[in-house]
């Protein structure tokens, strides 16, 4: 008998992108366990429950603090770790898969050491690796404080956990222990949860961007590219549909207005479900993260690229992504820099593929190569090779 635990300090109920990834990973882990437990947040409380059929049956919960933001973060982290220790004592957990907890405090390390004493196999995931630049570039004071806490405690983490799964954006590590403990994985996608696009007739070419808008998405490059296209005499109608909210939204709105593109750049706000599906059906080409270079990341494993592929919509990519090799012809590659997107080249690209049944081809490719079952195989192998259920080892 084998029991597993997945820990995530993210509001999975109100952040659909995170939720899809997390449930995808948990679903794969649940296939090798008798009981798969989850410790997560829904925005108001931390809850511990058992995962069954893509839902979490709550066993115990604790309310989150509403105090001043940074103080609240430490109080809530304490509550998360306290609930984790309580539940570990009650449930015989053989392995724990923990998504990175920010900041990495001594309390986190102490809790992990306690789990190791109970012979729990520990996986501690870094969704972005190397992680330093993304945190260091955070302009907010609290973000900088988190960076120094993580920097101070990071090396100690390697002495505690068994493995560190990571979406790695480079091929070099600074120490032997990193080479031994890091497991390179790519993001996957729950293909069956995403409908294939069903194109709706429309005028011109529609570009689409979906996400929680951040500077490193690089969507300003598209807006600047549209401005250059029209100013240089471009006559074909090209629109940029932006779906999402986030800290970059206002800057993108102002940029479009300043460049006289209020009709060509359309902001829809956050969307999910059938509303989002309808926007995909109106779109011809999607835009992945094309500003990763701003956080010094040049190798990509973005969820949105995989979701675009699963839906069967060609997309624009700047960073290298080994899930989409050069011969994959439904990706238009652009330089990983701040140059405006060349809209004319996108029109040429689309004209070169529009007679293909690319939606079906991309969907089949996603089913073969981009599922979470495929991406989590290195983790599953480590669990099965190195983990013996406690109740068996004690016999």
VOSENU-179356 format. One record per residue: residue number from 1; chain; x, y, z of N, C-alpha, C in turn. Coordinates in steps of 0.2 Angstrom, whole numbers. Layout:
<atoms>
[NUM 'A' [X Y Z] [X Y Z] [X Y Z]]
...
</atoms>
This chain:
<atoms>
[1 'A' [4 -6 0] [0 0 0] [4 6 0]]
[2 'A' [3 11 -4] [7 17 -5] [3 23 -5]]
[3 'A' [5 28 0] [1 34 0] [5 40 -2]]
[4 'A' [3 45 -5] [6 51 -8] [3 57 -5]]
[5 'A' [7 63 -5] [4 69 -3] [7 74 -8]]
[6 'A' [3 79 -11] [5 85 -15] [3 91 -11]]
[7 'A' [8 95 -10] [8 101 -7] [9 107 -11]]
[8 'A' [4 112 -11] [5 118 -15] [2 124 -12]]
[9 'A' [6 129 -11] [4 136 -8] [1 141 -13]]
[10 'A' [-4 138 -17] [-7 143 -22] [-14 142 -21]]
[11 'A' [-18 147 -23] [-25 147 -23] [-27 144 -29]]
[12 'A' [-28 137 -29] [-30 133 -35] [-37 134 -37]]
[13 'A' [-41 137 -33] [-48 138 -35] [-49 144 -40]]
[14 'A' [-45 149 -39] [-46 155 -42] [-41 157 -47]]
[15 'A' [-36 152 -49] [-31 153 -54] [-31 147 -58]]
[16 'A' [-35 147 -63] [-37 141 -68] [-30 138 -71]]
[17 'A' [-26 143 -73] [-20 140 -76] [-16 135 -71]]
[18 'A' [-15 138 -65] [-12 134 -60] [-15 128 -58]]
[19 'A' [-22 128 -58] [-26 123 -56] [-26 117 -61]]
[20 'A' [-26 119 -67] [-25 113 -72] [-19 110 -72]]
[21 'A' [-13 113 -71] [-7 110 -70] [-7 106 -64]]
[22 'A' [-9 108 -58] [-8 105 -52] [-12 99 -52]]
[23 'A' [-19 99 -55] [-23 93 -55] [-20 88 -60]]
[24 'A' [-17 91 -65] [-14 86 -70] [-8 82 -67]]
[25 'A' [-4 85 -63] [1 81 -59] [-2 77 -54]]
[26 'A' [-6 79 -50] [-9 75 -45] [-13 69 -48]]
[27 'A' [-16 70 -54] [-20 64 -57] [-15 59 -59]]
[28 'A' [-9 60 -61] [-4 55 -63] [-1 52 -57]]
[29 'A' [0 56 -52] [3 53 -45] [-2 48 -42]]
[30 'A' [-9 50 -43] [-14 46 -40] [-14 39 -43]]
[31 'A' [-12 38 -49] [-12 32 -52] [-8 26 -49]]
[32 'A' [-3 28 -45] [2 24 -42] [1 23 -35]]
[33 'A' [-4 26 -32] [-5 26 -25] [-12 23 -23]]
[34 'A' [-12 21 -17] [-19 19 -14] [-23 25 -12]]
[35 'A' [-19 30 -9] [-22 36 -6] [-18 42 -8]]
[36 'A' [-21 47 -12] [-17 52 -14] [-20 58 -10]]
[37 'A' [-16 62 -6] [-18 67 -2] [-16 74 -5]]
[38 'A' [-20 79 -4] [-18 86 -6] [-18 91 -1]]
[39 'A' [-13 95 0] [-14 101 4] [-13 107 0]]
[40 'A' [-18 111 0] [-18 117 -5] [-22 123 -2]]
[41 'A' [-24 128 -6] [-27 134 -4] [-33 135 -8]]
[42 'A' [-38 138 -6] [-44 141 -10] [-45 148 -10]]
[43 'A' [-40 151 -7] [-40 159 -6] [-42 161 1]]
[44 'A' [-46 157 4] [-48 159 11] [-46 154 16]]
[45 'A' [-44 148 14] [-42 143 19] [-37 139 16]]
[46 'A' [-33 135 20] [-29 130 18] [-33 123 20]]
[47 'A' [-33 119 15] [-37 113 16] [-33 107 15]]
[48 'A' [-34 101 18] [-31 95 17] [-36 90 15]]
[49 'A' [-35 86 10] [-41 82 8] [-38 76 4]]
[50 'A' [-42 71 2] [-40 66 -2] [-42 67 -9]]
[51 'A' [-38 66 -14] [-39 67 -21] [-43 61 -24]]
[52 'A' [-49 62 -27] [-53 56 -30] [-56 59 -36]]
[53 'A' [-55 57 -42] [-59 59 -48] [-58 66 -50]]
[54 'A' [-52 69 -49] [-51 76 -51] [-55 81 -46]]
[55 'A' [-56 78 -40] [-59 83 -35] [-55 81 -28]]
[56 'A' [-56 86 -23] [-52 85 -17] [-57 85 -11]]
[57 'A' [-58 79 -8] [-63 78 -3] [-60 81 4]]
[58 'A' [-62 87 6] [-59 90 12] [-59 86 18]]
[59 'A' [-54 85 22] [-53 82 28] [-53 87 34]]
[60 'A' [-48 92 33] [-47 97 38] [-45 103 35]]
[61 'A' [-47 109 38] [-45 115 35] [-43 120 40]]
[62 'A' [-40 126 39] [-38 131 43] [-39 138 40]]
[63 'A' [-42 143 43] [-43 149 39] [-36 153 38]]
[64 'A' [-36 156 33] [-30 160 31] [-31 167 35]]
[65 'A' [-25 170 36] [-25 177 39] [-26 182 34]]
[66 'A' [-29 188 36] [-31 194 32] [-27 200 34]]
[67 'A' [-21 199 38] [-17 205 40] [-14 208 34]]
[68 'A' [-9 213 36] [-5 216 31] [-2 211 27]]
[69 'A' [-1 212 20] [1 207 15] [7 203 17]]
[70 'A' [13 207 19] [19 203 20] [19 199 26]]
[71 'A' [16 202 32] [15 199 38] [10 193 37]]
[72 'A' [5 194 33] [0 189 32] [3 183 28]]
[73 'A' [8 184 24] [12 179 21] [15 174 26]]
[74 'A' [19 177 30] [22 173 35] [17 169 40]]
[75 'A' [12 172 42] [7 169 46] [4 163 43]]
[76 'A' [2 164 36] [-1 159 32] [4 153 31]]
[77 'A' [10 155 30] [15 150 29] [15 145 35]]
[78 'A' [15 149 41] [15 145 47] [9 140 48]]
[79 'A' [3 143 46] [-3 139 46] [-2 133 41]]
[80 'A' [0 134 35] [1 129 30] [6 123 33]]
[81 'A' [11 125 36] [16 120 39] [13 117 45]]
[82 'A' [10 120 49] [7 117 55] [2 112 53]]
[83 'A' [-3 113 48] [-7 109 45] [-4 103 42]]
[84 'A' [1 104 38] [5 99 35] [8 94 40]]
[85 'A' [11 96 46] [14 92 51] [8 88 54]]
[86 'A' [2 91 56] [-3 88 59] [-6 82 54]]
[87 'A' [-7 83 48] [-9 78 43] [-4 72 42]]
[88 'A' [2 74 42] [7 69 41] [7 64 47]]
[89 'A' [6 67 53] [6 63 59] [0 58 58]]
[90 'A' [-5 60 55] [-12 56 55] [-12 51 49]]
[91 'A' [-8 53 44] [-9 49 38] [-2 46 36]]
[92 'A' [-1 40 34] [5 37 33] [7 38 26]]
[93 'A' [11 44 25] [13 46 18] [20 43 17]]
[94 'A' [20 40 11] [27 37 8] [31 42 4]]
[95 'A' [27 47 1] [31 52 -3] [27 58 -3]]
[96 'A' [31 64 -3] [27 71 -4] [30 74 -10]]
[97 'A' [26 77 -14] [28 81 -19] [26 88 -18]]
[98 'A' [31 93 -16] [29 99 -14] [31 105 -19]]
[99 'A' [26 108 -21] [28 114 -26] [31 120 -22]]
[100 'A' [36 123 -24] [40 128 -21] [36 132 -17]]
[101 'A' [38 133 -10] [35 138 -6] [39 144 -5]]
[102 'A' [36 150 -6] [40 156 -6] [37 160 0]]
[103 'A' [42 163 4] [49 162 4] [51 155 7]]
[104 'A' [57 153 6] [60 147 8] [63 149 15]]
[105 'A' [59 148 20] [61 150 27] [64 144 31]]
[106 'A' [67 146 37] [69 141 41] [64 136 43]]
[107 'A' [58 139 44] [52 135 46] [50 129 41]]
[108 'A' [51 131 34] [50 127 29] [55 121 29]]
[109 'A' [61 123 30] [67 118 31] [66 113 37]]
[110 'A' [64 116 42] [63 112 48] [57 107 47]]
[111 'A' [52 109 44] [46 105 42] [49 99 38]]
[112 'A' [53 101 33] [55 96 28] [60 91 32]]
[113 'A' [64 93 36] [68 89 40] [64 84 44]]
[114 'A' [58 86 47] [54 82 51] [51 76 46]]
[115 'A' [49 78 40] [46 73 36] [52 68 34]]
[116 'A' [58 70 33] [63 65 31] [64 60 37]]
[117 'A' [64 63 43] [64 58 49] [59 53 49]]
[118 'A' [53 54 46] [48 49 46] [49 45 39]]
[119 'A' [55 46 36] [56 42 30] [52 43 24]]
[120 'A' [49 49 24] [45 52 18] [50 54 12]]
[121 'A' [49 51 6] [53 53 1] [50 60 -2]]
[122 'A' [55 65 -2] [53 71 -4] [55 74 -11]]
[123 'A' [50 77 -14] [51 80 -21] [49 87 -20]]
[124 'A' [54 92 -21] [52 99 -20] [53 102 -27]]
[125 'A' [47 104 -30] [47 107 -37] [49 114 -38]]
[126 'A' [53 116 -42] [54 123 -44] [51 124 -51]]
[127 'A' [46 128 -52] [42 129 -58] [47 132 -63]]
[128 'A' [51 137 -61] [56 140 -65] [63 139 -62]]
[129 'A' [68 137 -66] [74 136 -64] [79 137 -70]]
[130 'A' [85 141 -68] [86 144 -62] [81 149 -60]]
[131 'A' [80 150 -53] [75 154 -50] [77 161 -49]]
[132 'A' [83 162 -48] [86 168 -45] [84 174 -49]]
[133 'A' [85 175 -55] [83 181 -59] [76 183 -59]]
[134 'A' [72 178 -59] [64 180 -58] [63 184 -52]]
[135 'A' [66 181 -46] [65 184 -40] [69 191 -39]]
[136 'A' [75 191 -42] [79 197 -41] [76 203 -45]]
[137 'A' [73 201 -50] [70 207 -54] [64 210 -52]]
[138 'A' [61 207 -46] [55 209 -43] [56 216 -40]]
[139 'A' [53 221 -43] [54 228 -40] [51 230 -33]]
[140 'A' [47 225 -31] [44 227 -24] [48 225 -19]]
[141 'A' [48 229 -13] [52 227 -8] [52 220 -5]]
[142 'A' [45 218 -4] [44 212 -1] [47 206 -6]]
[143 'A' [47 207 -12] [49 203 -17] [57 202 -16]]
[144 'A' [60 207 -15] [68 207 -14] [69 204 -7]]
[145 'A' [65 205 -2] [66 201 4] [65 194 4]]
[146 'A' [60 192 0] [59 185 -2] [65 182 -5]]
[147 'A' [68 186 -10] [74 183 -14] [80 182 -9]]
[148 'A' [81 186 -4] [87 185 0] [86 179 5]]
[149 'A' [80 179 7] [78 173 11] [79 166 7]]
[150 'A' [77 166 1] [78 160 -3] [85 159 -4]]
[151 'A' [89 164 -6] [96 163 -7] [100 161 -1]]
[152 'A' [98 163 4] [101 161 11] [100 153 12]]
[153 'A' [94 151 11] [92 144 13] [92 139 7]]
[154 'A' [93 141 1] [93 137 -5] [97 131 -5]]
[155 'A' [104 132 -3] [109 126 -3] [107 121 3]]
[156 'A' [104 124 8] [102 119 13] [96 114 11]]
[157 'A' [92 116 6] [87 112 4] [90 106 1]]
[158 'A' [95 106 -3] [98 100 -6] [100 95 -1]]
[159 'A' [102 97 5] [104 92 10] [98 88 13]]
[160 'A' [92 91 12] [86 88 15] [82 84 10]]
[161 'A' [80 87 4] [75 83 0] [79 78 -5]]
[162 'A' [75 73 -7] [78 68 -11] [79 70 -19]]
[163 'A' [74 74 -21] [75 76 -28] [71 83 -29]]
[164 'A' [74 87 -34] [71 93 -36] [69 93 -43]]
[165 'A' [62 92 -44] [60 92 -51] [60 100 -53]]
[166 'A' [62 101 -59] [62 108 -61] [61 109 -69]]
[167 'A' [58 114 -70] [57 117 -77] [64 121 -79]]
[168 'A' [69 117 -81] [75 120 -82] [76 124 -88]]
[169 'A' [79 130 -88] [80 134 -93] [87 135 -95]]
[170 'A' [92 131 -93] [99 131 -95] [101 124 -94]]
[171 'A' [107 122 -97] [110 116 -97] [116 115 -92]]
[172 'A' [117 120 -88] [123 120 -84] [121 121 -76]]
[173 'A' [124 117 -72] [123 118 -65] [129 120 -61]]
[174 'A' [129 123 -56] [135 126 -52] [138 121 -47]]
[175 'A' [135 115 -46] [137 110 -41] [136 103 -43]]
[176 'A' [139 98 -41] [138 91 -42] [131 89 -39]]
[177 'A' [130 92 -33] [123 90 -30] [117 92 -34]]
[178 'A' [118 98 -37] [113 100 -42] [112 95 -47]]
[179 'A' [117 92 -50] [117 87 -56] [114 81 -53]]
[180 'A' [115 79 -47] [113 73 -44] [105 73 -42]]
[181 'A' [103 79 -40] [96 79 -37] [91 83 -41]]
[182 'A' [93 87 -46] [88 90 -51] [86 85 -56]]
[183 'A' [79 85 -57] [76 81 -62] [73 86 -67]]
[184 'A' [75 86 -73] [73 90 -78] [66 88 -81]]
[185 'A' [61 92 -80] [55 90 -83] [52 96 -87]]
[186 'A' [47 95 -91] [44 100 -95] [36 100 -92]]
[187 'A' [33 106 -93] [26 106 -92] [22 102 -97]]
[188 'A' [17 99 -94] [12 95 -98] [5 99 -99]]
[189 'A' [1 95 -101] [-6 98 -102] [-11 93 -102]]
[190 'A' [-17 94 -99] [-23 90 -99] [-26 90 -105]]
[191 'A' [-24 87 -110] [-27 87 -117] [-34 87 -118]]
[192 'A' [-37 82 -114] [-44 80 -115] [-48 85 -112]]
[193 'A' [-46 90 -108] [-50 95 -105] [-50 101 -110]]
[194 'A' [-46 101 -115] [-46 107 -119] [-49 105 -126]]
[195 'A' [-55 109 -128] [-58 108 -135] [-53 110 -141]]
[196 'A' [-53 107 -146] [-50 109 -152] [-54 115 -155]]
[197 'A' [-50 120 -158] [-53 126 -160] [-58 124 -166]]
[198 'A' [-64 127 -166] [-68 127 -172] [-69 133 -175]]
[199 'A' [-65 135 -180] [-64 142 -183] [-71 145 -185]]
[200 'A' [-72 151 -183] [-78 155 -185] [-75 160 -190]]
[201 'A' [-79 161 -196] [-77 166 -201] [-76 173 -198]]
[202 'A' [-71 176 -200] [-70 183 -198] [-66 187 -203]]
[203 'A' [-66 193 -203] [-62 197 -207] [-54 198 -205]]
[204 'A' [-50 198 -209] [-43 199 -207] [-40 193 -203]]
[205 'A' [-34 195 -200] [-30 190 -196] [-31 192 -189]]
[206 'A' [-33 187 -184] [-33 188 -177] [-27 185 -173]]
[207 'A' [-23 189 -170] [-18 186 -165] [-21 186 -158]]
[208 'A' [-20 181 -154] [-23 180 -148] [-17 179 -143]]
[209 'A' [-18 182 -137] [-14 181 -131] [-18 180 -125]]
[210 'A' [-16 174 -121] [-20 173 -115] [-15 172 -109]]
[211 'A' [-17 175 -104] [-13 174 -98] [-14 179 -92]]
[212 'A' [-11 178 -87] [-11 183 -81] [-5 187 -83]]
[213 'A' [-6 193 -86] [-2 197 -90] [4 200 -86]]
[214 'A' [10 198 -88] [16 200 -85] [21 203 -90]]
[215 'A' [26 207 -88] [31 210 -92] [34 205 -96]]
[216 'A' [36 199 -94] [40 194 -97] [36 190 -102]]
[217 'A' [29 191 -103] [26 188 -108] [27 192 -115]]
[218 'A' [30 198 -114] [32 202 -120] [26 204 -125]]
[219 'A' [20 204 -123] [15 206 -127] [15 213 -130]]
[220 'A' [19 217 -127] [20 224 -129] [24 224 -136]]
[221 'A' [28 218 -137] [31 218 -144] [26 217 -150]]
[222 'A' [20 214 -148] [15 213 -153] [12 220 -155]]
[223 'A' [11 223 -150] [7 230 -151] [12 235 -155]]
[224 'A' [18 235 -153] [23 239 -156] [24 237 -164]]
[225 'A' [24 230 -165] [24 227 -171] [18 229 -176]]
[226 'A' [12 229 -173] [6 232 -176] [7 239 -178]]
[227 'A' [10 243 -174] [11 250 -175] [15 251 -181]]
[228 'A' [21 247 -181] [26 248 -187] [23 245 -193]]
[229 'A' [19 240 -193] [15 237 -199] [11 242 -202]]
[230 'A' [6 245 -198] [2 250 -201] [5 256 -203]]
[231 'A' [10 258 -200] [14 265 -201] [18 264 -208]]
[232 'A' [20 258 -209] [24 256 -215] [19 255 -221]]
[233 'A' [13 255 -221] [8 254 -226] [5 248 -227]]
[234 'A' [5 244 -221] [1 238 -221] [-6 239 -222]]
[235 'A' [-9 235 -226] [-16 236 -228] [-21 230 -225]]
[236 'A' [-18 224 -224] [-22 219 -222] [-24 220 -214]]
[237 'A' [-30 219 -213] [-33 220 -206] [-30 214 -201]]
[238 'A' [-26 217 -196] [-23 212 -191] [-25 215 -184]]
[239 'A' [-28 211 -180] [-30 213 -174] [-27 208 -168]]
[240 'A' [-26 211 -163] [-23 208 -157] [-28 207 -151]]
[241 'A' [-30 201 -150] [-35 200 -145] [-31 198 -138]]
[242 'A' [-32 201 -133] [-29 200 -127] [-34 198 -121]]
[243 'A' [-33 192 -119] [-37 189 -114] [-33 188 -107]]
[244 'A' [-35 191 -102] [-32 191 -96] [-32 197 -92]]
[245 'A' [-30 197 -86] [-28 203 -81] [-21 202 -79]]
[246 'A' [-19 206 -74] [-13 206 -71] [-9 212 -71]]
[247 'A' [-3 213 -68] [0 219 -67] [2 223 -73]]
[248 'A' [2 219 -79] [5 222 -85] [-1 225 -89]]
[249 'A' [-7 224 -87] [-13 226 -91] [-14 233 -93]]
[250 'A' [-13 237 -88] [-13 244 -88] [-8 247 -93]]
[251 'A' [-2 244 -93] [3 247 -97] [2 245 -104]]
[252 'A' [-1 239 -105] [-3 237 -112] [-8 241 -115]]
[253 'A' [-13 243 -111] [-19 247 -113] [-16 254 -115]]
[254 'A' [-12 257 -111] [-9 264 -112] [-5 264 -119]]
[255 'A' [-1 258 -120] [3 258 -126] [-1 258 -132]]
[256 'A' [-6 254 -132] [-11 253 -138] [-14 260 -139]]
[257 'A' [-16 263 -134] [-19 270 -134] [-14 275 -137]]
[258 'A' [-8 275 -134] [-3 280 -137] [-1 279 -144]]
[259 'A' [-2 273 -146] [0 271 -153] [-6 271 -158]]
[260 'A' [-11 273 -155] [-17 274 -160] [-20 267 -162]]
[261 'A' [-20 262 -158] [-22 256 -159] [-28 253 -155]]
[262 'A' [-32 258 -153] [-38 256 -149] [-43 251 -152]]
[263 'A' [-43 251 -159] [-48 247 -162] [-44 240 -164]]
[264 'A' [-38 241 -165] [-34 235 -167] [-32 230 -161]]
[265 'A' [-31 233 -155] [-29 229 -149] [-36 229 -145]]
[266 'A' [-38 223 -144] [-44 222 -140] [-43 218 -134]]
[267 'A' [-45 221 -128] [-44 218 -121] [-50 215 -119]]
[268 'A' [-50 209 -117] [-56 206 -115] [-57 204 -107]]
[269 'A' [-51 205 -104] [-51 203 -97] [-50 196 -96]]
[270 'A' [-51 194 -90] [-50 186 -88] [-56 183 -91]]
[271 'A' [-55 177 -94] [-60 173 -97] [-59 165 -95]]
[272 'A' [-64 161 -94] [-63 154 -94] [-69 151 -98]]
[273 'A' [-69 144 -98] [-74 140 -101] [-76 142 -108]]
[274 'A' [-83 142 -109] [-85 143 -116] [-84 150 -118]]
[275 'A' [-84 155 -114] [-82 162 -116] [-75 162 -119]]
[276 'A' [-70 158 -116] [-63 158 -118] [-63 154 -125]]
[277 'A' [-67 148 -125] [-67 144 -131] [-69 148 -137]]
[278 'A' [-74 153 -136] [-77 157 -142] [-71 161 -144]]
[279 'A' [-67 164 -140] [-62 169 -142] [-57 165 -146]]
[280 'A' [-55 159 -144] [-51 154 -148] [-53 153 -155]]
[281 'A' [-60 152 -155] [-63 150 -162] [-62 156 -167]]
[282 'A' [-62 162 -164] [-61 168 -168] [-54 170 -170]]
[283 'A' [-49 166 -167] [-42 168 -168] [-38 163 -173]]
[284 'A' [-33 166 -176] [-29 162 -181] [-23 160 -178]]
[285 'A' [-19 164 -175] [-13 163 -172] [-12 165 -165]]
[286 'A' [-9 161 -160] [-9 163 -153] [-2 165 -152]]
[287 'A' [-1 169 -147] [6 172 -145] [8 169 -138]]
[288 'A' [13 165 -138] [16 162 -132] [20 167 -128]]
[289 'A' [24 165 -123] [28 170 -119] [34 172 -124]]
[290 'A' [34 178 -126] [39 181 -130] [44 186 -127]]
[291 'A' [44 186 -120] [48 191 -117] [52 187 -111]]
[292 'A' [53 181 -112] [57 177 -107] [64 180 -106]]
[293 'A' [67 183 -111] [74 185 -111] [74 191 -105]]
[294 'A' [68 194 -104] [68 199 -99] [70 197 -92]]
[295 'A' [69 190 -91] [71 187 -84] [77 182 -85]]
[296 'A' [80 183 -91] [86 179 -93] [85 172 -93]]
[297 'A' [79 170 -96] [77 164 -98] [76 163 -105]]
[298 'A' [80 158 -108] [80 157 -115] [78 150 -117]]
[299 'A' [76 146 -112] [73 139 -114] [67 139 -110]]
[300 'A' [62 137 -114] [55 138 -112] [51 132 -111]]
[301 'A' [46 132 -106] [42 126 -105] [35 128 -103]]
[302 'A' [33 134 -106] [27 137 -104] [20 133 -105]]
[303 'A' [16 133 -100] [10 130 -101] [6 132 -107]]
[304 'A' [6 139 -108] [1 142 -113] [3 139 -120]]
[305 'A' [10 137 -121] [12 135 -128] [9 128 -129]]
[306 'A' [9 124 -123] [6 117 -124] [-2 117 -124]]
[307 'A' [-5 122 -121] [-12 123 -122] [-14 125 -129]]
[308 'A' [-10 129 -132] [-11 131 -139] [-11 125 -143]]
[309 'A' [-6 121 -142] [-5 115 -146] [-11 111 -146]]
[310 'A' [-13 109 -139] [-18 105 -138] [-25 107 -141]]
[311 'A' [-26 114 -142] [-32 116 -145] [-31 116 -152]]
[312 'A' [-25 116 -155] [-24 116 -162] [-24 122 -165]]
[313 'A' [-20 127 -162] [-20 134 -165] [-12 135 -165]]
[314 'A' [-10 137 -171] [-3 139 -172] [-1 145 -168]]
[315 'A' [6 145 -166] [8 150 -161] [15 153 -162]]
[316 'A' [16 159 -159] [22 162 -160] [26 161 -154]]
[317 'A' [33 159 -155] [37 158 -149] [44 161 -150]]
[318 'A' [47 163 -145] [53 167 -145] [59 162 -142]]
[319 'A' [58 160 -136] [63 155 -132] [63 148 -136]]
[320 'A' [68 145 -135] [69 138 -137] [65 134 -132]]
[321 'A' [61 129 -135] [57 124 -132] [58 117 -135]]
[322 'A' [61 113 -131] [63 106 -134] [57 102 -136]]
[323 'A' [51 104 -133] [45 100 -135] [42 102 -142]]
[324 'A' [45 108 -145] [43 110 -151] [49 111 -156]]
[325 'A' [52 106 -158] [58 106 -162] [57 110 -169]]
[326 'A' [63 112 -172] [63 116 -178] [58 113 -183]]
[327 'A' [58 107 -184] [54 104 -189] [46 104 -188]]
[328 'A' [44 106 -182] [37 107 -180] [35 113 -184]]
[329 'A' [31 113 -189] [30 118 -194] [25 123 -192]]
[330 'A' [21 122 -186] [16 126 -184] [17 131 -178]]
[331 'A' [24 132 -178] [26 137 -173] [30 142 -177]]
[332 'A' [29 148 -176] [33 154 -180] [37 157 -175]]
[333 'A' [44 156 -176] [49 158 -171] [52 165 -173]]
[334 'A' [52 169 -167] [55 176 -168] [61 177 -163]]
[335 'A' [65 182 -164] [70 183 -160] [68 184 -152]]
[336 'A' [73 182 -148] [72 182 -141] [75 189 -139]]
[337 'A' [72 194 -141] [74 201 -139] [68 206 -138]]
[338 'A' [69 212 -138] [64 217 -137] [61 220 -144]]
[339 'A' [64 217 -149] [62 220 -156] [54 219 -157]]
[340 'A' [51 224 -160] [44 223 -162] [43 217 -166]]
[341 'A' [37 214 -165] [36 208 -169] [34 210 -176]]
[342 'A' [37 206 -181] [37 208 -188] [30 205 -190]]
[343 'A' [25 209 -191] [18 207 -193] [18 204 -200]]
[344 'A' [22 207 -204] [22 204 -211] [24 197 -212]]
[345 'A' [29 195 -208] [32 189 -208] [27 184 -205]]
[346 'A' [22 186 -200] [17 182 -198] [12 180 -203]]
[347 'A' [10 185 -207] [6 184 -213] [8 179 -218]]
[348 'A' [15 180 -219] [18 175 -223] [18 168 -220]]
[349 'A' [19 167 -214] [19 161 -210] [12 158 -211]]
[350 'A' [7 162 -209] [0 159 -209] [-2 157 -216]]
[351 'A' [0 161 -221] [-2 159 -228] [1 152 -230]]
[352 'A' [7 151 -227] [11 145 -229] [8 138 -226]]
[353 'A' [4 139 -221] [1 133 -217] [-7 133 -217]]
[354 'A' [-10 138 -220] [-17 138 -219] [-21 133 -223]]
[355 'A' [-18 130 -228] [-21 124 -231] [-21 118 -228]]
[356 'A' [-16 117 -223] [-15 111 -219] [-21 110 -214]]
[357 'A' [-22 104 -212] [-26 102 -207] [-23 103 -200]]
[358 'A' [-20 109 -199] [-15 109 -193] [-18 108 -187]]
[359 'A' [-25 110 -186] [-28 109 -179] [-28 101 -177]]
[360 'A' [-29 97 -182] [-29 90 -181] [-22 87 -179]]
[361 'A' [-18 90 -184] [-11 87 -183] [-8 90 -176]]
[362 'A' [-9 96 -174] [-7 98 -168] [-10 95 -162]]
[363 'A' [-16 93 -162] [-20 89 -157] [-17 83 -156]]
[364 'A' [-15 79 -162] [-12 72 -161] [-5 73 -158]]
[365 'A' [-2 78 -160] [5 79 -157] [5 80 -150]]
[366 'A' [0 84 -147] [-1 85 -140] [-3 79 -137]]
[367 'A' [-7 75 -140] [-9 68 -136] [-3 63 -136]]
[368 'A' [2 64 -141] [7 59 -141] [13 61 -136]]
[369 'A' [14 68 -135] [20 70 -132] [19 75 -126]]
[370 'A' [13 78 -125] [13 84 -121] [8 82 -115]]
[371 'A' [6 76 -114] [2 75 -108] [6 74 -102]]
[372 'A' [2 75 -96] [6 75 -90] [8 68 -88]]
[373 'A' [4 63 -91] [7 56 -90] [14 55 -93]]
[374 'A' [15 58 -99] [22 58 -102] [27 62 -98]]
[375 'A' [25 68 -96] [30 73 -93] [32 70 -86]]
[376 'A' [27 67 -82] [29 65 -75] [32 58 -75]]
[377 'A' [34 55 -80] [37 49 -80] [43 49 -76]]
[378 'A' [48 54 -77] [54 54 -73] [53 54 -65]]
[379 'A' [47 57 -63] [45 57 -56] [43 50 -54]]
[380 'A' [38 47 -58] [35 41 -56] [41 36 -56]]
[381 'A' [46 36 -60] [51 31 -60] [55 32 -54]]
[382 'A' [56 38 -51] [60 39 -45] [56 36 -39]]
[383 'A' [50 37 -39] [45 35 -34] [45 27 -33]]
[384 'A' [45 24 -39] [44 17 -39] [51 13 -38]]
[385 'A' [56 17 -40] [63 14 -39] [65 14 -32]]
[386 'A' [64 20 -29] [67 22 -23] [63 21 -17]]
[387 'A' [56 21 -18] [51 21 -12] [48 14 -11]]
[388 'A' [49 12 -5] [46 6 -3] [40 8 3]]
[389 'A' [34 6 1] [29 8 6] [31 7 13]]
[390 'A' [29 12 18] [31 11 25] [28 5 28]]
[391 'A' [22 3 27] [19 -2 30] [22 -9 28]]
[392 'A' [25 -9 22] [29 -15 20] [36 -16 23]]
[393 'A' [39 -10 23] [46 -10 26] [46 -11 33]]
[394 'A' [40 -10 37] [40 -11 44] [38 -18 46]]
[395 'A' [37 -22 41] [35 -29 42] [41 -34 43]]
</atoms>
